[in-house]
Amino acid sequence: TTLTEAQQEQWAIDGYLVLKNVLSKKEVQTLIREIDRLYRKHVKRNPDANPANGMDRRNLLPDSDVFIQLMDHPAIFDLFLHLMGPYIQLSMAEGIVRVPNPDFKGYIHTDGGPAMRHIRVTETSWPLQIKIQYFLTDVAGPNRGNFALFPGSHLRPFPEGDKPITPDTPGAIQLNVDAGDAAIFAHSLWHGPSPNHSKRARKTLIYCYSQMCFRPFDFQSQPPEILDRCTPRQRRLLGDVGENARAATYFYSPRDQAELMAGQKPKRQRRKAAG
């Protein structure tokens, strides 16, 4: 699975893509059940928390195998390899519930904090980092917790004056999507949540992929009990580069990196299996 010529052009010009029907209805239902379970646990553990804040749950992988399997979903992973190359890792897995809240105005930001805000790559460069947002609920119409963004802003400096930009700032658009759709976007794209004036919560998952030389966002490393539930490719995405790992391994990637990311067995393993 690769990008069409039109998608490649939109990615270079706008800094984002919307992909339709990435997740099946069954997958959406399963993921919603898991997110709802985590949300109930979140409310139970934080009885004094403001319910209008919803939930922002980081490092989802230990919570369910369905979150582990999503990290290299067959409908989307080849697109990441096409855009980013094979030397990548998973940096973040996040579940978000944005509940109706008339006081929330939304906000706009870039990813990676103030340092990465000043780094923008060219249209033909491999990205430093990409996020994918899986939409688990329909969002039809404005101000329903929509994902807001500024097309083409990934190549422009982010305004850092006294007046913040918001989802209402001229140039912003709010995405109308169906459950099962997904949006992928560059780290430097100006983006953020819109207000949710509807009567239902917006539920999404966000997975972040970066080049291997970056540190992960929401974990230092994954424990053995998580890695044991993963395929070899998933283990590599979580930073397991083998028993002979050393500090430079993350800069000078393992020889089997490209094959493993493509879902192939390393050559030595193929020869052994053939013999």
Helices and strands as residue ranges (DSSP letters): H 5-14, E 16-19, H 25-45, G 51-53, E 55-58, G 61-63, H 65-69, G 70-72, H 77-84, E 88-98, H 113-116, E 129-135, E 147-149, G 153-155, E 173-174, E 182-186, E 191-193, E 202-211, H 224-227, H 232-237, G 247-250, H 257-261, H 267-274
